[in-house]
Amino acid sequence: MKKLFVIILFAGTLTSAFAQEGAEQKYRRSSIYSVLINHTDQKFASEIKDAFLQIPVPDKFNDHNLSVKVLNLNTKLEGAGKEKENPMITEFLQKNMVASRLVGRWFNRDYYSGACDMELVKERGLYNATEMDKQLAMRSARGMAMLQDAGEELIGNTFVLVNDIRYVDKNKGAKTAGGILKILGSVAAIATGVNIDDLTDNIGNMVETIKGFSVKINSFLYKLEWNDSQANLFYQDQYASQPDPVKRANFEKARKNYRLKYVGKVESSGGTTSFLGIKEEEPIVMVRKACQRAIDENVVDLQREYEEFRTKSPLVSVEPLTAYVGMKEGVSSKSKFEVLEVVELESGAHKYERVGVIEPIPSLIWDNRFMASEEGAVGANLGFTTFRKVSGKNFTKGMLIREMSK
């Protein structure tokens, strides 16, 4: 296995901007940290990087990104096409203690003082903030149940998606696998956006290849391990509501004990994307479209293969039955969704009960893929997908739907 050149970079605890799409959209979501492996040896590496940095977190997930979004590799990733865990990626994530950084982000942990808070947990868990604070201060059984509930459904559903993107060059063979995976970028680099000089230099080349431009993406999925014993140790020995040098030191010593579990990977087909509606003088849009559609497809494939990664969406109306999901989420005429009712237990924890099954009406499936409207795709202007009931009781607005296995 190739050795990684590890740069210990403080990813920091970023302030979360948890945007809801309206009151009906308030529901618990899994959280995701999305990373690019950028191949500096290939054509359009800079454009692919810039396009990736413009791709938003899938809107069915909470944004749990850290400051580092791009990892540089100067050759092809060894073993990228294999189904098993990639040792190079796993070693990089472990040596840079990404799992502990994700935990720190959950609690808005200050790197220098060790001070933490529960604001993000309360916000994403949709808890009554005043009630939760009161119960935690009392160290009540209800407060502890809330913490356990948050751990199981919120912190324990934190994922890392590593996207290995390669431009498909039909005129050139791939270089020998190998190389060193390096961190590239920070918050500042992300904020600068497109590299205009590199983009200008490549416009001519891009226009020449516009009709055949395609990318192949291997997406590797990891999940944060969070169990009761880890939670107890964190809350007792490492969580500090104000600066505390002892608890700060405890967390630093324990960072290597936080882990990411490998879930699985999928590979996009590398097929050519339609570039209708894109101006030739805007090649970065073409690159983003190719990359974003391939990543969206991979996210759908991962959700279908790994149930723990599946997302939920609320019903936004019941007459007719509609939801803000569509072709971007893989909805097709063959899809079926279970309808879930959220039940809050007396302890303060939540559970989900299936109350029915629905299926999309084929002619009313929303094409919400990136730039579907610009290319004039059928269904692009619907704004939502309309369903019909297969089974179940009367549904209510706000009930959650989740795609079922085929």
Secondary structure, 3 states (H helix, E strand, C coil): CCCCCCCCCCCCCCCCCCCCCCHHHCCCCCEEEEEEEEECCCCCHHHHHHHHHHCCCCCCCEECCCCCCEEEECCCCCCCCCCCCCHHHHHHHHHCCHHHHHHHHHCCCCCCCCECCCHHHHHHHCCCHHHHHHHHHCCCHHHHHHHHHHHHHCHHHEEEEEEEEEECCCCCCCCCCCCCCEEECCHHHHHHCCCHHHHHHHHHHHHHCHHHCCEEEEEEEEEECCCHHHHHHHHHHHCECCCCHHHHHHHHHHHHHCCEEEEEEEECCCCCCCCCCCCCCCHHHHHHHHHHHHHHHHHHHHHHHCHHHCCCEEEEEECCEEECCCHHHCCCCCCCEEEEEEEECCCCCEEEEEEEEEEECHHHCCCCCCCCCCCCCCCCCCCCEEEEEEEECCCCCCCEEEECCC
